[in-house]
């Protein structure tokens, strides 16, 4: 092998390279940014268009529809959804994965500029942005222990400090109260003075100013001139002269009251029933989360020293803690697996050779960390698990190389020559086996969508790591062996004798089984096929079903409360308090936090600009090692305690790992006539509701809050010089308040607003007597040009791809399968289609859609992987027949996967089990490659008969085949068992969120690999024996057809064999290299 010969000849350079890899690898590992989940970058663009006070129907017709009409023609647009709510239109565009986010943003802006010419004039400026999953809060800090105004003041001070930290993008405050001066006008007193409200507002605005009046030149200096007029206190406002009557001043206090108060709250927050204020902290894209959260926690500890007595803080969520726990969990699994792998290598190859092999692991990982950092990959849960998956395979190549070098030294060669010859002898099989594994993972790199963005880090990491391990095996391992490896005669220690005795028994037992399989080769193959069918049938009969991702015990859980739109914050808060009161005592709960209105504050997607009708009760559980029970069981027991509360819908949701997915039951309803859409949705909801196993049923039909509709007499208004917009703005000022300026409270500028007193704001009859000034200066009652009446308000209007759609969603109770329930729902909907409105259509989306897309992709990836592996094998063996035999071992791995699901009573995980099947396709063929390659060598170079070559190859290659399979399995064993050793705290650890989440994939790989290895050791030789004579028949066929023999280099030209050893097998046995067992150092 040229590269090996070069490296062995330039040994000093190789050792310098080893040092460089160690230093760069360590530095890269320490400096790689840490994240709990991959930073998913998908072309998702959101457009938010505010239109204050506009009804959802007006927003839909005047803003959403014109925008959708332009956007739907965008090239590469995959899906478009919109929400039209009171005061805003939100449109989300999802583009094909191959479109860059920057290009998508530019296209959307161009279409928006075309559509906005149709918008009403009072529509406010839009916000067009990329939806990045990295911009969600990385930390939520809760202040509690005092009154809200005190907590608000502390929160505002902390907000400034935290936003100044490097890497912090934004700090939001939930549950706080913002000071303001409010001027409450008295309509009766204004009427007594015949004073129009708009004149009063104009007077207030004209007085609350700070005027810069230039400067004066006094000769020596030129001071500036300023006329300060801004109000400082409520008393300043009340003492303002606003009118005169018979020469007597009329003060503001005569017709209004000015006082210091707080803005109407948009949200409430509580911790364990006490008032609280929350700080939500977001990081900038690409910033490392660890130093940010460390700085925040240090700052909070320092700030606490200045807190008033009784005030304290708690950290509700901290992504850095999740990351640390996850990294520690995965690192412990890596190190625990590494120790197990080294122990196996030690017993199989001896201490010195074990160290040579073990060298491949840190060097391969070091190179991988360096390359991953260059690629911009972060250290997250997917990357770390990929390293666990790969670490058992890292030593496969090194085992083959080191064992062969040691064998050649045993033949009397110098270490340098042995390193060259031994590596050259097995280099191409090693390259082929690595290529097949890489080929299996390679199609998964192209996984589309959000799921692909999340999972694609797995194949990327595994491929990089395996390529690095191949480099180490061909360049570094031979060079180190050439310098340090020495041949030792076998020792006769008691332990050595026991190991050799056990190994001898294994080989003898395997030989008997192999000869039995070769005696009945066709029966053996048919039995394997029957076993596969049997396991699939048995698994299907058990009814474990399928799942998208595994469900693990949560660290956080949420009770989401959704009241009818228009429900006041106070009423929603009352519902949340009832939920809090019904949560039973549970030792594993660390804290209970409630946010009312805050879950939708500022997010129209939640149903409005303030979303006063939504609340969330958050339950935080203790870390897994300190729990005494199951949070999942507790949540199941909690559900019946809250689900029957009247006046709202309730959903109990667990914090989930992995990429975002929809609900397991999600039915989208469409009809031709949108007026009949609610009726169709209610029928679908009733169907779903009647099926056992459905929990947390909900829909997105929002009736909307009642609407007080004021009608303007346009003709009268025109005669008085008024118009609808002016009147509308005037009424808005009376009810919501009109900002007439601000005042400085010593920290920042606060608002001064004018509006009616609360009691009068809630009495529409007061509007009749309010006086306004017409265009001619006359004071007239508002009732002159307006009438009012209550009507039903429109709720949220949702579109998908430009069509109105309503959705029925639900979760699935324990013991039920989503797929089975979906089939039942589909059957019942089909039975009721005749009663549905024209054009009725029900689509199953959400998690089911993600599941179908993932299944389709993984099936395609598996087929492509098999084709890639087949191509590599054909190149290696220069023939189709033996490549097909090797590829058949992939089918054997499915037996192991099915057995793992049966034994562990697990559902078939679309992602976890599916990825395991694809991964096994590249791993299990390596054993068959080693086996068949050595059979060919014995027949071609040593002249053995077919039967004897098969038996001898099986016995000789048994140890490396078992060793590589065992090391791969042991590398994953701690993850599969969720049991590892904590090397930081030096104790054994059971469980962990990451281990539980990845365990199904690990167990599927272990079972699939172990069972496939055992079957491969018998069935691949049997298949070789059965097909050995086929190549001769093909040669004869081609000779007759084309007139010349077809040269086949690997498919040996033998007649069919009867499964018996040749009569003169012993005479034909070559003098094989002695299989010398290494000595223990």
N, C-alpha and C positions, 0 to 999 in steps of 0.2 A: 504494500500500500504506500503510494508515494508520500502522502501527507504524514504517515506514521514514520517512514524512514527518515524524512526530513527532520521531524521533531526529535527523534531519538539521536540523530547526528548533532543536533543543536540543543543539547540538553540544558545548557545554562540559560539560554533564551526562554526555554519552556518554564524553568523555575522562576525566572523574573516575571513571566506571564502569570504564573500561579499567584505570586505575591500581589501583582496588579489586580487580578480578579478578586482576591480576598479583600483588598483595601477598597476598591470601587464598589464591590458588592455590599460590604458593610456600610459604607457611606450612603449608597443608594437606599438600602433598607431603612436606615435611620432617618433619611430625609424625604422618603416617599410620603406624599400627603395621605392622611388617613381619612376614610369615610366609611360610614356604616353600610351604605349601598352605593353602587356605581352612580356617577353623575350622568344621568340619562339625558342625552341630547337628541331630541326628535324635533322635526320641523312642525311645531305647534305654534300658531300665531293667534293672539286674542285681540279683538277690537272692542273697546269700551267707549260707548257714545252716551254721555250724560244729556238728559233733557228734563230738567227739574220739573217735578209735579205733573208730568205728562202721564196719562193712563197707559196701562200695558197695551191696550188695543191701538191707541194712537201711536205709541212707540213702534208697534209691529208694522202698521201700515205706512207710516211716514219715514221711518228710519231703517228698520230691519229688512223689510221687503226690498226697497231700492238697493240696499247694500248686497243682499243675497243675489239679486238679479245680476249684478256685475261680477260678484266673486265666484259664482258657480261655473263660469267659463274659464277659470284659471287652469292652466296646464299643470298636471301633477297633483291637483286637489283630490285627496283621498276621501275626506269626510268633512262636512260642515254642519255645526250645530249652533243654535242661537237660543237666547233667552231674552224675552221682552218683558220687563218688569216696570213697575211704576218708577219713572224717572231715569230709566237707562235701558240701553240695548247692548247685549254682550254677544259677540259672535266669535266662535272658536273654529279655526281652520286647521285641519290636520293634513299635511302633505305627504307624498311618497317619501320613504326614507332616503332615497338618493338625491333629494333636493336639499341644497344648503339652506340653513335658516336665514342667512343674510339675503339670499335670493327670494325666499318666500316673503320676507318682510317687505322687500322692495316691490314685489308684485302686488301685495295686498295694499300698500300705500297708493300705488298707481290706480288701482280699481276704486279705492276709497275716494280719491280726488274726483273721479268721474261721477260717483254716486252722490256726493255731498251737495251737489247743486240742487238736488231735489229736497233737501232737508228743510224743515221750518227754520226761520231766522233765529229763534231763541235756543236752538240746539247748541250746546257748549262744545268746547274743543275735545277732540277724541284722544284716546290713548291706544296706540298700536304697539304691542310688545310681544316678545318671545316668551312662551310659557316654559320656564326652567324649573325642574324639580329640585334644583339645588337652592332655590330662593325661599323654600319653606323654613319656618323658624328652626334654628338649631338648639335653642334653649328658651324655656319659659320660666321666669322667676316670679314668684308670688310674694307680695308684701302683705302682712296681716298683723293684727294686734292693736289697732287703733281705729279711729273714725276715718272715713274715706277721704275727707279733705286733707288730713295729715298725711295719709298714705299717698295721695295724689302729689302733694308737694315733694315728698321724698322721691317718688317715681320720676318726676320731671327733672330733678337734680341728677338722678342716676341715668336718665335718658341721655343727657348731655355728655356725661362721663363715658358711658359705654359707646356712644356713637363716635367718640374721638379715638377709640381703640382701632389699631390697624386691622383691616379685613372685615370690619362690621359695616354692613350695608344700611341697615335701618333698625330702629328700635320703636316698637309700637306699645301703646298703653291701653289696656282693657280694664273697664270697671272704674275708671277715674272720673273726677268731676272737674270741669274747667270753669274758673271764675269769670263772671261778666257783670256789668252794670245793666240792670233791666229797668226800662221806663214803662210803667203800666199806665196807660191813659184811661180816663174815666169818660165814657161816651156821653153820659148825662151832663157832666160839668162842661164838657166841650160844647154841647148843644146849648147850654145856658149862655155861653159867651158867643154863640154862633161862629165858632172857630173851626174851620175845616182841618181834618187830620193832616192832609198833605201840606198845608201851610205850616203846621206845627213842626213837621219833619224837616221841611226846608229851613225853618228857623234854627232848629237844633244842629243841622249840618253846617249852617253858616257860622255858628258860634264855636263849634268844636274843631277849631283849626289852629295850626301853628304856622304863622306867616313869616316868611323871610322877605324883608322889605329893602334889600340892598344894603348900602353903607353910606356913611357921611365922612367927608374929608375935613379933619380938624387941623390939618397942617402937618402935625408930627405923626399922627396915626390915622388910620381909616377903619374905625370899628364897624362891624356889620350891624344891621338893624333887624331885630326880630320881634315879632308881636306874638307872644305866647297866648294861646286861647284854648288849648286842649283842657278838657275836664280832668280833674284828678280824683275827685271823690263824688259819691252820690249827692252830697250836700251842694257841691258846685253846680250840679245839674239842676237840682230843685230850685236854686236861687236865681236861675236864669229868667229874665223878663221876656215873655213871649207875646205879650199883647198889652194894649192900654184901653181902659174904659173911662171915658170922661176925665182923661188926664191921670187916672190912677193906674199904676202898673199891675199887670196880671202876671204872677209868677208861675213857673211850671208846677210848683207844688200845689197850686190852686186847681189844676185840672189833671194832675198825674202824680204818680209816686215813683221816685227813683231809689233803688236800693241795690246793695251788693248781694249777688246770688250766684248760682251755678247754671251752666247750660243744661238743657234737658239731657239726661244721660242716654247714651246709646247702648250702654251695657252695664251689667252688674257682675261682680265677681265675689266669690266666697271661698274660704278654706275651712273645712270642718265646721261649717255653719257660721263662721265669723266673716265680717266684711273684709274684702281683699282688693288689691290692685295688681294686675299682671303686667309684666314686661315681656314682650315677645321679641327675640333677637334674631335677625337674619344676617347671614354672611354674604360677602361678595362672591360671585362665581369664580371658582378656581382657588379661593383662599383656603388655607389649611385650617380645618376646624379645631384642631387640638390647641394651638397657642391662643386662639380667640377665646375659647371657653375657659382655658386656664386663667387668662387675664381677667375675664368677667368674674370668675369665682374668687380670685384674689381681691379684685376691686370690691366685691360684695362683702368680703370679710373685713376689709378696711372700713368700708362705709358703715357697717353695722356698729362700729364703735361710736359713731355720731348719731345713731338712731335715738329717738325719744324712748323713754322707759316703756317697756311692754311691746314695742314694735320688733318684729322678727321677719325673717324671710325663709322661703323654702323653694327648692328647685323642683318644679313639676316634671319637666323633661329636659334632658341633657344628652344630646346626640353623642358628645364625646365620651360620656360614661358608657353608652351603648357600644360605641366603637372600641373603647378600651376592653370592655368585657368580651366583646366579640373577638377581638384580636387575641386577647389572652386565651380565650377558649380555643380558638383555632391554632394558636401557637403551641398550646399544650398538647393538642391532638397531633400536630406535626412532630413535636419532640418525642411524645410517647410512641408514635408510630415509628419514628427513627430509631429509638432504642430497641424496639421489637425487631425491626429489620436487621440491625447490627448484631443482635443476639443470634438470629438465625444464620447470618453469614458467618459469624464467629464459629458456631458449631459445625457448619458445613465446610468452611474453607480454612479455618485456623485464624489465630489472632492477627498475624502479619498480613495475610491475604485479605482478611476482613477490613483492616485499615486501608489497604489499597483500594478496595471496592468502596468503602465508606467515603473516601475522598471525593467520589463523584457527586455526592449529595450537596455538601456546602459549596463546591465550585460551580455546579450547575445552577443552584439557587442564586449564588452571587452574580453570575452572568445574567440570569433571568431578571433579577432586580434592576440591574443596570440598564438592560434593554427595555424593560417595562417603563422605567423612568424616562428614557429617551422617547418612548412612544406616548408619553403623557398619561399613562395609566396610574390610577391611585390604588392604594392598598385598602381594599374593601372586602366584604364577606365573600364575594364571588371569586376574587383573585386568590384569597387565602385558601378557600376550599379547593380551588384548582391546583394549588401547590400540594395540598394533602393528597389529592387524587394522583398527582404526577410523581410524588416522592417515592412511592413503591416501585414505579417504573424507571426511576432514574438510575437504579443500580443494575437493571437488567443487562444493559450493554456492558457495563463494567464487569459484571460477573462472568460473562462469556469471554471477554478479553483476558481478564486476570487468570481465570481458571486455565485457559488455553496456554497463556504464557508460562504458568507454573508447570504445566504438563510438558511443554517443550524443554524447559530447564531440566526437568527430570530425565529427559532423553540424553542429557549430557551437553547441551548447547550452552554457549555463553549467554548471560542475561540479555545483552544487547541484541545478539542474533535471535534469541528466543522471542524477544519483544517484536522484532520485525516479522519473523516467520509466522508466529502465532496470530498476530493481528491481521496479516495478509490472508491467512487461512479462513478467518471468520468475518472479515470486514464486510463483504457484500451481504451475507445473511444478516449481519447486525444493521447495516444500512437499510436493507429491505424491511426488516422488522420495525425499525423506527419509522420508515416511510409509510408503512401500512397503518401504524397508529396515528401518525400525523394526518394521513389521508382520511381516516375515520372522523377526526375532529374538524378537519378543514371545512366541510360544507356548513357546519354550524356557525362559522364566522359570518355567513350571509343571512343569518336569522333576521327577518324584517320586523319593523314596528317597535313599540316600546318594549315588548317582551324580548325581542332580539337585542335591543340596546343593552338590556340588563344582562342577558345570558351570554352574549357574545364574548364577554370577558373570560368565560371559562375556556372555550377552545383556543382563544388567543394566548392565554397564559400557558395552557398545557403544551401547545405547539412550540412556543418559545422555549419552555423548559426542556422539552424532549430534544429539540435541536441542539440546545446547549449541552445536554447530557451526551449526545452523539459526538460532539466536538471533544468533550472531556474524554470519552472512551477511546477515540481514535488518536488523539494528540497527547493528552496528559497522562492517562493511565499507563500506556506502554512505556512512556519516558520514565515515569516514577518507578515502574516495575524494573526497567532496565538498570536503574541505579541501585535500588534498595532490595530487590527480591533475591532471596537465596533459597536453594533447595535443601530441605531437611528430610532425613529419613524418618519414616513414621515412628513415633514413640509408642511405648506400650503402657501408658498410664491407665489406671482403672477406668477413668472417665472416657479416655480414648477408646478403650476396648468396648465399653458399653455403647458408645456412639457408633463404632464400626459394626458391632453386632446388630444393633437396631437397623443400621443402613443395609446390612446384608440381608436381613429378614425382609425388609421392604422390597429390595430388588428381586429376591427369590419369589416372594408372593406376587409381585407384578409380572414376573416371567410366566408363572403358571396361568394367571388371568389372561395375559397376552396370547399365550399359545392356545388357550381355550377359545378366545375370540377369533384367532386365525383359523382354527379348525372349522368354525361355523361363521365365516365372515359375512355372508348375506343375511343370516339370521341376526347377527349382531347389529348390522345397519338397520334392518327392519325393526328391531327392538328399540333402537334409539329413536327412530321416527315415531313409533308407537308411544314411547315415553313422553315425547314432546306433545303429541296430541292429547295424551292422558292428562298431563299437567294443565294444559289449556282448558280442557273440559272440566276438570275438577275445580280449577279456579273460577271458571264461569258459573258453576253450580253453587259455589259458596256465596256468591252475590256480594262481594266486597266492593264492587263498583269501581268508579274512576274518580280522580280528583285533579284539579289543576296544580295546586301547591299543597304541601302538607300543612295541617293546622297544628300549631304549637301552643303551649301555655303562655298566655300574654303577660306582659309586664304592665301594660296600661289597657284599660277598657273604658268605653264611653256609653253613656245612656243619652242618645240624641232625642230631643223633644221638639216636635214641630206642631205648633198650634195653627189654626186658620190664619191666613194673611190678614193683617189689620189688628191682630190681637195686641193689646198694649203690653209694654215692657213689664208693668206691674202684674198683669194677669199671667204672663208667661213665667215671671219670677215665682208667683204663687204655685204654679204647676211644678216648677223645679224644686221648690221646698217640699212639696208632697213626696216627690220621688226621693229626695234626700232622707225624709223621715221613714221611708219604707225599706231603705237599705239596711239589712240586718248587721249585727256585730260580727266581725270576721277578723281573726287575729292576723291574717296575712295582708290586710289592707294597711298601707303606709299613710295614706291620706285621701281625702275626698275634696275635689275642687269643682266649683260650679261657675259657669260663665253663661249669663243670660244676655242674649242679643249679640254677644261678642263673637259667636261662631259665624255670624254673617255680617258683622260690622264692616261697612265699606265694601262688601262683596255682593254685588247684585246677583251673582250666580246663586246665592243663598236665598234670594227672594226679595231683595230690596236694598235701598241704600243703608238702612239701619237694621233691618231684619229683626225687629222687636218680637217676632213670633217664634223665634228659635232659641233653644238653650241646650247646653251640654253639661252633663255631670261626668266628671273624669275620676275614675278609680285607679289609683296607683298601688301596685302590689309590691311586696318585698322581693328582694333578689331570690332566685330559685333556691340557693343553698339554705336560706333562712325560712322557707315556707313549710307549713305543717299540713297543708292541704292542696287542693287543685283549684286555681282561679277559674278554670273553665267550668268545673262543676258548680262553683259558687254562682257564676253568671247564669247558668241554666236554672238554678234555684231562684235567682232574682227575677227572671223574666216574668213569671206569672204574678209577681207582686206588683208590677208596674203596668202591665199590658192593658189592664181593664180600666185605667184611669180615664174618665170622660174628658172630652175637650181637646184632645191632641193625639198625634201618632207618636209611638215610641219605637226606638230601634236600639238594641244592645249590640255594640260593635266592638270586636277585639282589635287591638293593635296588631297589624299584620306585617310580616316580613316579605321581601320581594317587591316586584314592580306593582304599580296600582292596577287593580282589576275591578270589574263591575260586580254587582250582586250575583249570587248563584242562580236566582230566578229573576229574570228581567224580560218582560214582554212589552214590546213596542206596538202600539195600536194606531192604525191609520184607516181613514174612510174618505170617500169622495167629498161628501158634504161635511165641512168642519163643524157645522151646527150639531151634527149627530155624533161627533167624536166623543163627548162626555158619556153619552148613553152607551156607546160601544165599549168604552173603557170600563164602565161600571159592570157591565155584563162579564167582561173578562175578569175583573176583580172578584166577582162573585164565584166564578168557576175556580179560580185559584184558592179562594178562601175556604172552599168546601173540601179541599184535598188534605188528608192527614199528613202531618210532617211539615206543614208550612208555618213559619213563625215570622214575626216582625213584618207583617204585610203592610204595604204603603203604596201610594200612588202620587203622581205629581199634578193632579188636577187641583188647581187652586182657585176657589170661588172668588177670591179677592175681597178686600175690605169694602164696606158700604161706602157709597159715594154721595156727597152733598153736591148736587149739580146746580150751579148758578147760571141762569140764562140771561143774556144781555139783549135788551131791546135795541137792536142796531140802529133803527131809525131815530129813536129818541136820543140815543147816545151821540149820533152824528150831529143832530141839531144843537147839542150842547158842547160840541167840539171834543167829544170823548170817543174812545174806541175800545174794543174788547181787550187788547193787550194791556192797555193802561189800567183798566178796571181790574183785570186779573192780577196784575202785579200789586195793585193797591190792596186787594183782598188777601193776597199772599202775605203782605207785610203785616196786616192786622192779626192774622192767625199764627204764622210762623215766626214773625218778627222781622224787623227791617234794621239792618246795621247802619247806624248813622255816624260811625266813627269808632275810635278806640281810646283807651287810656293805658298809661304805663303803671303797672303794679310793682315796679321795682325789679322785676325779673324779665318780663316780656310784655308786649302789647296785648291787651285783652279787649274784647268787643263791648260796645255799648249798643243795645238794641231797643227798639220801640215796638210794643205790641199791646193787645188787649189783656186785661187780667184773666187768669185761668178760667174763672167761673163764666166770664162773658165770652171767652174764646169758644167755650163748649156750648154756647146758646146761639144758634143761628138767627134767632129773632133779633138779636142785638144788631146784626148787620143792617136791618131795615132802617134803624135810626141814625146810623153813622152818616155824618155829613162829609161831602167832598167838594172841592172847588171845580167848577166847570171852566171852560176855556175863556169865559167872560168875567171870571172872578166871583161869581155867585156861589154861595154855599147851598148845596142841595142834598137831600137825603139820598143815600145809595139806592133805596127802594124805588126811586124815580125811574131808574133805567134797568133794574135787575129784579128778577124773581128767583126763588130757590126751591128745590125739592130733593128728597132722598131717592136714590136709585141704587140698584145692585151694581157693585163695582166688578170690573173684570180682573181676573187673577193673572198669574204668570202665564205667558204664552211661549210655548217651546216649539222649535222647528228642528228638523233634521234633514239636511240636504234640501232645504227650501220648503219642506212640507210640514204642516202642523202634525204633531205627534204627542200622544200621551203614553205614559209608561206605568206598568204595574210591576212592583219589585217586592221581593221577599227573601228571607233567609231559610235555611233548611235545619230542622231540628236534628239533634244527635240520634243516630240509629237509622237515618233516612239518607238516600242518595239523590243528589240533585238531578242526575241523568234520568233516574226512574221517575221522579216527580215531573220533570219536563215532558217526558213521553206521555204521562197521564194527562197533563195540562193540554198538550197538543191534541190528544185524542178527544178530549171533552170540547175543546174549541171547534174542532172539525165537526163534531156532532151538532153544535149550536150555530154553525155558519148560516144556515137558512134563516135564522132569526136576526142576523146582524144587518146593519145598514149596508147599502150598496157600496162596493169598493172596499169592503172590510179586508184588512190584512193584519196579521199578527206575526211579528218577527221576534225570535228569541236571541237576545243580545247579551250584553254583560259578560259574566264569566264564561257562559256557554260559548259565546262567539270567540272569546280568547282561546278557549279550550279547543275548539274546532280548528282555528287557525294554527295553533301550536301543533296539534296532531297532524294536520296536513303537511306542515313544514318538516316535522321530524320524520315522517314517513318518507318524504322526498329526500331528506338528508341521509337517511339510512340507505336508500337505494343508490344515491350518488356515492356514498362512502363505499358500498360494496363494489360498485363499478371501478372506483379509483383503486381500491385494494386489489381487485382482479387484474387491473392493468399493470400494477406494480409487480404482482406475482408472475404475470406472463412475461414481463421483462426479466425477472429474476430467473425463472425456470425455462424460459424460451419455449413454452408450450401451454396449452389450455387445460389439459387433462389434470395435471397435478395442481395447477392453480385452483381448479374447481374443487379438488379434494380439500385443499387448505381452506378455501372459503366456506366449505360446508361446516367447518367448526364453529362458524358464527351462529349457525342454527342451534348448535348444541348449547351455546350460552343462553339461549332463550329458555331452555329447560331450567337452568339455574335461577334465572330471573323469576320464572313462574313459581318455582319451589320457595324462593324467599318470600314472595307475596302470600303463598299458602301457609307457610310455617308461622309467619309473623302476623297473619290476618290483616294485611295492609291492602288498601285500595291501589289500583294501578294509577300511579302518578303520571299524568300526561307529560309534565316537565321532568320530574326526577327520574322516574322509571324509563321514560322515553330517551332522555340523555344517556342513561346508563346503557341502554340497548345499543345506541349509536357508538358510545365509547367502547363497549365490549367488542364491537365488530373489528376494531383495530388492534385490540389487546390480545384476544384469544388466538388470532391467527399466528402470533409469533411462535407459540409452542409447536404448531403444525409445521411452520417453516423450518425450525430447527430439526424436527424429526425427519421430514422428507429430504431435506438437504443432506443429512448424514446418511440416510438410506442410499441416496444416489451416489455419494462418495464411496460407500462400501462396495457397491456393485461396479462402479466405473473404475475406481482406482485400485481396489483390492480383490476384485473378481469373485465376490461372494454370490451365491445363489440368492434368488429373490427372497425366499422364506427366511433363510439364515440372516440375510442383510437386515430384514425387518426386525427380527428378534434382537439381533445384536445392537442395532441402532436404538431400539426402545430401551434396552438395558443401559447403554452408554449415556444416552441423553436424558435418562430419567431424573438424575440429580439436578442438572441445570434447568430442566423444564419445571420440576417441582419447586426449585429454589426461586425462580423468577415469579412463579405464580404466588408462592407463599409471601414473598417480600411485598408484592403489590397488594395482596390481601391484608397483610399485617399493617401496612401503611395506612389503610382505611379502617382497621379494626377499632381503634379508640373512638373514632367518629361514629361508627355503626353502633357500638355498644353504649355510646354517650358516657364513657368512663375513661378518664385520663388522669395524668399526674400533673399537678400544678408546680412547675419548676420555679416559679417566683416565690410562692409561699410554702413550698415543699410539703405538699399534702395531696391526697387523692381527691379528685373532683368528680362528682356524679351529676350529669345533666348539663344544661346550658342551652340558651335559645338557639344559637347557631348550630350546635351539634344536633339538636332535635330536628331542626329544619332540614339539614343536609343528610340526616341518617338514612332515609329511604333510598337515596341515590347510592350511598356507601354500601348499604346491605345488598342492594341489587347487583352492584359490581362484584362484591365479594362472592355471593352465591353463584352468580353467573360465571365468574372466572374459575372458582374451585370446581364446580361440577363440569364445566366445559373442559377443564384441564384433565380431570379424571377420565372423562369420556374420550377426549382426544388421544390419550395414551393408548387406548384400545381401538377406537373406531377409525382413526386416521390410518393406522397400519392395516386394518381390515379393508378399508376403502382402497388403499394402495394395492393390496393383494388382488382385490376383485377387478380393478381396472388395469392391472399391469399388462394384460394381453390385448387390451383394446388398441393400443398404439400400433401393434404389429398388424392387426386387421386393417387399420387405417392405412398403414404403409403399403400393404398389398393392394388395397383398393385404389390408392393414388397411382401405384405402379401400373395397374391395369388400365386406368383411365388416361393417365398422362404419359405412360411409357417410361417413367423413371421413378425411383424410390424417393419418397419425401423424407428429407433428412430431419430426424427428430433427435434432439440432443438429450432431452430429459426423460421423455416417456419411453422407457426401455422396451425393446422389442422381444417380449416374452410371450409364450403361449399361456393360456389360462392355467392357474395353479390350483391344485386340489387342497391346499391348506396344510400339507404335510411337509416336514423337512426333507431336503434332498438326501439321497442314499449316501452320498459321499460328502456330506456337509463338512465333516471334520477335516477331510483332506483339503477342502477348498478354503478353510478358514485362514485368513492372512495373519501375519504377525502384527497385531495391532499395537499401537503405542500403549504402554502400561497405564492403566487408570490408577495412578498412584494417589493415595489419599494424603493430603498435606498433614504435616505435623503441627501440633499446638506449640506455639512459642512459649 
